Amino acid sequence: MINKILHIFKSPRKNLNDWDVLFTLDKACRELYDRGEISAARKAGVIFHPDDKNLYLSNLQKELNAALYTGEGSTKTSFSILDDSHSTKWIVLEDGKFYDLLSSVFTVGNAINSNGGGENIIGLVFEFFFTDKRNSQENTETTKVYLIYRYDLKAFYPFVPTGDTKGERNRIIENRLGSALKNYGVIIEPRLEKWLGLWGIPF
């Protein structure tokens, strides 16, 4: 689980547009897919702290139906709202088209942020399958991995849990995935101490 309280700090990327940062992931993933190194899964998620005092968050199902399915940029991305064991909530989105999934995740995060819930958002989480091409072809394995985006950092970082217990993660694959994505233009948080684990992802 990411630290219960994420401390906001001054970042040199604070003036970056979130969509511009997120969009770098689309191009990078297409190029790495062509190389056989990464493939996007169908799911992504937004994790946030609930707040009964925020009317938007209290009526989230209705509000997200309007945000996702009306207007010119609407997609067919499906979503569900889940509780977890850490007193946080998940909006789990699913779409077979990665660009639409990316766009929908951004739309959800932006909608919450625009309606007074920005400080409640912990992060955005994307699911991938990564094949490490640095190993010999005979020993390559495909690993389920996650890429976490934090608004306060304006950056991504990889997370590869190996179990449900805090601390169980594969740092080697995380570093290799981070390097691969950085080489293709994705903004990866350079400080490893900021790569906070998030165990119990529901997809």
C-alpha positions as a LaTeX table, in Angstrom:
\begin{tabular}{lrrr}
\hline
Residue & $x$ (\AA) & $y$ (\AA) & $z$ (\AA) \\
\hline
Met1 & 0.00 & 0.00 & 0.00 \\
Ile2 & 1.31 & 3.44 & $-0.89$ \\
Asn3 & 2.08 & 5.48 & 2.21 \\
Lys4 & $-1.14$ & 6.51 & 3.93 \\
Ile5 & $-0.28$ & 10.15 & 3.41 \\
Leu6 & 1.53 & 11.31 & 0.30 \\
His7 & 3.52 & 14.44 & 1.07 \\
Ile8 & 3.27 & 17.02 & $-1.67$ \\
Phe9 & 6.59 & 18.61 & $-2.49$ \\
Lys10 & 7.82 & 21.14 & $-4.99$ \\
Ser11 & 8.63 & 19.38 & $-8.24$ \\
Pro12 & 10.39 & 20.83 & $-11.28$ \\
Arg13 & 7.60 & 19.17 & $-13.32$ \\
Lys14 & 4.75 & 20.80 & $-11.38$ \\
Asn15 & 3.84 & 23.03 & $-14.35$ \\
Leu16 & 3.58 & 20.12 & $-16.79$ \\
Asn17 & 0.19 & 19.22 & $-18.20$ \\
Asp18 & $-0.95$ & 15.81 & $-16.92$ \\
Trp19 & $-2.28$ & 14.74 & $-20.30$ \\
Asp20 & 1.00 & 15.58 & $-22.02$ \\
Val21 & 2.84 & 13.38 & $-19.52$ \\
Leu22 & 0.32 & 10.55 & $-19.80$ \\
Phe23 & 0.26 & 10.68 & $-23.59$ \\
Thr24 & 3.98 & 9.86 & $-23.79$ \\
Leu25 & 2.98 & 6.41 & $-22.59$ \\
Asp26 & 0.91 & 5.73 & $-25.71$ \\
Lys27 & 3.77 & 6.26 & $-28.15$ \\
Ala28 & 6.31 & 4.44 & $-25.98$ \\
Cys29 & 4.07 & 1.42 & $-25.55$ \\
Arg30 & 3.41 & 1.18 & $-29.28$ \\
Glu31 & 7.12 & 1.24 & $-30.03$ \\
Leu32 & 7.96 & $-1.27$ & $-27.30$ \\
Tyr33 & 5.08 & $-3.47$ & $-28.46$ \\
Asp34 & 6.59 & $-3.54$ & $-31.95$ \\
Arg35 & 9.85 & $-4.68$ & $-30.35$ \\
Gly36 & 8.05 & $-7.43$ & $-28.45$ \\
Glu37 & 8.98 & $-5.98$ & $-25.06$ \\
Ile38 & 5.69 & $-4.75$ & $-23.66$ \\
Ser39 & 1.99 & $-5.24$ & $-24.19$ \\
Ala40 & $-0.81$ & $-3.35$ & $-22.52$ \\
Ala41 & $-3.45$ & $-5.24$ & $-20.60$ \\
Arg42 & $-7.08$ & $-4.22$ & $-20.76$ \\
Lys43 & $-7.29$ & $-2.64$ & $-17.30$ \\
Ala44 & $-6.18$ & 0.44 & $-15.42$ \\
Gly45 & $-7.30$ & 2.10 & $-12.23$ \\
Val46 & $-7.63$ & 5.27 & $-10.20$ \\
Ile47 & $-7.09$ & 4.87 & $-6.45$ \\
Phe48 & $-8.43$ & 7.54 & $-4.11$ \\
His49 & $-9.46$ & 8.34 & $-0.56$ \\
Pro50 & $-13.27$ & 8.56 & $-0.21$ \\
Asp51 & $-14.77$ & 11.76 & 1.14 \\
Asp52 & $-18.43$ & 11.91 & 2.15 \\
Lys53 & $-18.25$ & 15.70 & 2.25 \\
Asn54 & $-17.42$ & 15.89 & $-1.45$ \\
Leu55 & $-20.68$ & 15.68 & $-3.43$ \\
Tyr56 & $-18.91$ & 14.58 & $-6.60$ \\
Leu57 & $-17.21$ & 11.64 & $-4.91$ \\
Ser58 & $-20.44$ & 10.77 & $-3.10$ \\
Asn59 & $-22.25$ & 10.48 & $-6.46$ \\
Leu60 & $-19.32$ & 9.04 & $-8.37$ \\
Gln61 & $-21.15$ & 6.34 & $-10.35$ \\
Lys62 & $-23.57$ & 8.86 & $-11.83$ \\
Glu63 & $-20.92$ & 11.53 & $-12.36$ \\
Leu64 & $-18.52$ & 9.18 & $-14.17$ \\
Asn65 & $-21.29$ & 7.88 & $-16.41$ \\
Ala66 & $-21.73$ & 11.47 & $-17.56$ \\
Ala67 & $-17.98$ & 12.17 & $-17.81$ \\
Leu68 & $-17.13$ & 9.02 & $-19.79$ \\
Tyr69 & $-20.14$ & 8.40 & $-22.00$ \\
Thr70 & $-21.37$ & 11.81 & $-23.11$ \\
Gly71 & $-19.76$ & 14.28 & $-25.46$ \\
Glu72 & $-17.59$ & 14.10 & $-28.55$ \\
Gly73 & $-14.68$ & 12.30 & $-26.89$ \\
Ser74 & $-16.70$ & 9.54 & $-25.24$ \\
Thr75 & $-15.38$ & 5.98 & $-25.35$ \\
Lys76 & $-16.71$ & 2.50 & $-24.68$ \\
Thr77 & $-14.48$ & 2.05 & $-21.63$ \\
Ser78 & $-16.29$ & 0.20 & $-18.86$ \\
Phe79 & $-15.68$ & 0.93 & $-15.20$ \\
Ser80 & $-16.50$ & $-0.32$ & $-11.72$ \\
Ile81 & $-15.97$ & 1.20 & $-8.28$ \\
Leu82 & $-14.43$ & $-1.08$ & $-5.66$ \\
Asp83 & $-13.54$ & $-0.83$ & $-1.98$ \\
Asp84 & $-10.28$ & $-2.29$ & $-0.69$ \\
Ser85 & $-8.97$ & $-3.33$ & 2.71 \\
His86 & $-7.02$ & $-0.08$ & 3.18 \\
Ser87 & $-10.07$ & 2.23 & 3.45 \\
Thr88 & $-9.42$ & 3.48 & $-0.06$ \\
Lys89 & $-11.45$ & 3.04 & $-3.24$ \\
Trp90 & $-10.64$ & 2.01 & $-6.77$ \\
Ile91 & $-12.18$ & 2.99 & $-10.07$ \\
Val92 & $-11.20$ & 0.07 & $-12.30$ \\
Leu93 & $-11.49$ & 0.77 & $-16.02$ \\
Glu94 & $-11.38$ & $-1.75$ & $-18.86$ \\
Asp95 & $-10.94$ & $-1.23$ & $-22.60$ \\
Gly96 & $-9.36$ & $-3.28$ & $-25.37$ \\
Lys97 & $-7.97$ & $-0.14$ & $-27.02$ \\
Phe98 & $-5.07$ & 1.26 & $-25.01$ \\
Tyr99 & $-5.44$ & 4.84 & $-26.24$ \\
Asp100 & $-9.11$ & 4.84 & $-25.21$ \\
Leu101 & $-8.18$ & 3.34 & $-21.85$ \\
Leu102 & $-5.49$ & 5.98 & $-21.34$ \\
Ser103 & $-7.90$ & 8.72 & $-22.33$ \\
Ser104 & $-10.61$ & 7.41 & $-20.01$ \\
Val105 & $-8.26$ & 7.15 & $-17.03$ \\
Phe106 & $-7.20$ & 10.74 & $-17.63$ \\
Thr107 & $-10.85$ & 11.82 & $-17.93$ \\
Val108 & $-11.72$ & 10.19 & $-14.60$ \\
Gly109 & $-8.74$ & 11.70 & $-12.78$ \\
Asn110 & $-9.35$ & 15.11 & $-14.33$ \\
Ala111 & $-13.06$ & 15.01 & $-13.46$ \\
Ile112 & $-12.33$ & 14.22 & $-9.81$ \\
Asn113 & $-9.61$ & 16.86 & $-9.66$ \\
Ser114 & $-11.85$ & 19.49 & $-11.25$ \\
Asn115 & $-14.58$ & 18.84 & $-8.70$ \\
Gly116 & $-12.60$ & 19.35 & $-5.53$ \\
Gly117 & $-11.24$ & 15.82 & $-5.15$ \\
Gly118 & $-7.70$ & 16.27 & $-6.41$ \\
Glu119 & $-6.10$ & 15.80 & $-2.99$ \\
Asn120 & $-8.03$ & 12.55 & $-2.59$ \\
Ile121 & $-6.38$ & 10.90 & $-5.59$ \\
Ile122 & $-3.45$ & 8.67 & $-4.66$ \\
Gly123 & $-2.46$ & 7.71 & $-8.18$ \\
Leu124 & $-3.28$ & 6.17 & $-11.54$ \\
Val125 & $-2.26$ & 2.57 & $-12.19$ \\
Phe126 & $-1.76$ & 0.84 & $-15.55$ \\
Glu127 & $-1.33$ & $-2.90$ & $-16.06$ \\
Phe128 & 1.17 & $-4.31$ & $-18.58$ \\
Phe129 & 3.03 & $-7.46$ & $-19.51$ \\
Phe130 & 6.79 & $-6.96$ & $-19.86$ \\
Thr131 & 9.28 & $-9.21$ & $-21.65$ \\
Asp132 & 12.84 & $-8.40$ & $-20.67$ \\
Lys133 & 14.86 & $-8.52$ & $-23.89$ \\
Arg134 & 18.13 & $-8.09$ & $-22.00$ \\
Asn135 & 18.06 & $-11.74$ & $-21.08$ \\
Ser136 & 19.01 & $-14.40$ & $-23.58$ \\
Gln137 & 16.18 & $-15.41$ & $-25.87$ \\
Glu138 & 16.11 & $-18.88$ & $-24.31$ \\
Asn139 & 15.40 & $-17.51$ & $-20.83$ \\
Thr140 & 13.04 & $-14.61$ & $-21.53$ \\
Glu141 & 9.97 & $-14.47$ & $-19.34$ \\
Thr142 & 6.92 & $-12.27$ & $-19.55$ \\
Thr143 & 6.02 & $-10.62$ & $-16.25$ \\
Lys144 & 2.85 & $-8.84$ & $-15.19$ \\
Val145 & 3.86 & $-5.32$ & $-14.16$ \\
Tyr146 & 2.23 & $-2.06$ & $-13.16$ \\
Leu147 & 3.06 & 1.51 & $-14.00$ \\
Ile148 & 1.98 & 4.09 & $-11.42$ \\
Tyr149 & 1.41 & 7.76 & $-12.18$ \\
Arg150 & 1.39 & 10.27 & $-9.34$ \\
Tyr151 & 0.05 & 13.76 & $-9.86$ \\
Asp152 & 2.33 & 15.27 & $-7.24$ \\
Leu153 & 5.42 & 13.92 & $-9.01$ \\
Lys154 & 4.14 & 14.47 & $-12.55$ \\
Ala155 & 5.92 & 11.21 & $-13.35$ \\
Phe156 & 5.55 & 7.46 & $-13.64$ \\
Tyr157 & 7.36 & 4.65 & $-11.89$ \\
Pro158 & 7.15 & 0.85 & $-12.33$ \\
Phe159 & 5.91 & $-1.49$ & $-9.63$ \\
Val160 & 6.27 & $-5.28$ & $-9.83$ \\
Pro161 & 4.81 & $-7.02$ & $-6.76$ \\
Thr162 & 5.82 & $-10.62$ & $-6.16$ \\
Gly163 & 3.33 & $-11.23$ & $-3.33$ \\
Asp164 & 0.68 & $-9.58$ & $-1.19$ \\
Thr165 & 3.00 & $-8.67$ & 1.68 \\
Lys166 & 4.59 & $-5.22$ & 1.90 \\
Gly167 & 8.14 & $-5.35$ & 0.55 \\
Glu168 & 7.57 & $-8.25$ & $-1.85$ \\
Arg169 & 8.58 & $-6.75$ & $-5.18$ \\
Asn170 & 11.00 & $-7.33$ & $-8.04$ \\
Arg171 & 13.31 & $-4.33$ & $-8.09$ \\
Ile172 & 15.40 & $-5.70$ & $-10.97$ \\
Ile173 & 12.47 & $-5.83$ & $-13.38$ \\
Glu174 & 11.21 & $-2.48$ & $-12.11$ \\
Asn175 & 14.54 & $-0.87$ & $-12.98$ \\
Arg176 & 14.71 & $-2.48$ & $-16.40$ \\
Leu177 & 11.14 & $-1.52$ & $-17.25$ \\
Gly178 & 11.77 & 2.03 & $-16.05$ \\
Ser179 & 14.85 & 2.29 & $-18.25$ \\
Ala180 & 13.02 & 0.90 & $-21.29$ \\
Leu181 & 10.17 & 3.38 & $-20.93$ \\
Lys182 & 12.49 & 6.31 & $-20.21$ \\
Asn183 & 14.42 & 5.56 & $-23.39$ \\
Tyr184 & 11.19 & 6.01 & $-25.35$ \\
Gly185 & 10.26 & 9.34 & $-23.82$ \\
Val186 & 8.16 & 8.44 & $-20.77$ \\
Ile187 & 8.85 & 10.64 & $-17.73$ \\
Ile188 & 10.10 & 8.23 & $-15.05$ \\
Glu189 & 10.62 & 9.48 & $-11.49$ \\
Pro190 & 14.41 & 9.37 & $-11.00$ \\
Arg191 & 14.40 & 9.03 & $-7.19$ \\
Leu192 & 13.95 & 5.37 & $-6.31$ \\
Glu193 & 12.79 & 6.24 & $-2.79$ \\
Lys194 & 9.68 & 7.74 & $-4.41$ \\
Trp195 & 8.80 & 4.41 & $-6.05$ \\
Leu196 & 6.29 & 3.57 & $-3.31$ \\
Gly197 & 4.75 & 0.11 & $-3.37$ \\
Leu198 & 1.04 & $-0.41$ & $-3.84$ \\
Trp199 & 0.08 & $-3.92$ & $-2.78$ \\
Gly200 & $-3.45$ & $-5.25$ & $-3.25$ \\
Ile201 & $-4.16$ & $-3.83$ & $-6.72$ \\
Pro202 & $-7.52$ & $-5.40$ & $-7.66$ \\
Phe203 & $-6.63$ & $-6.26$ & $-11.26$ \\
\hline
\end{tabular}
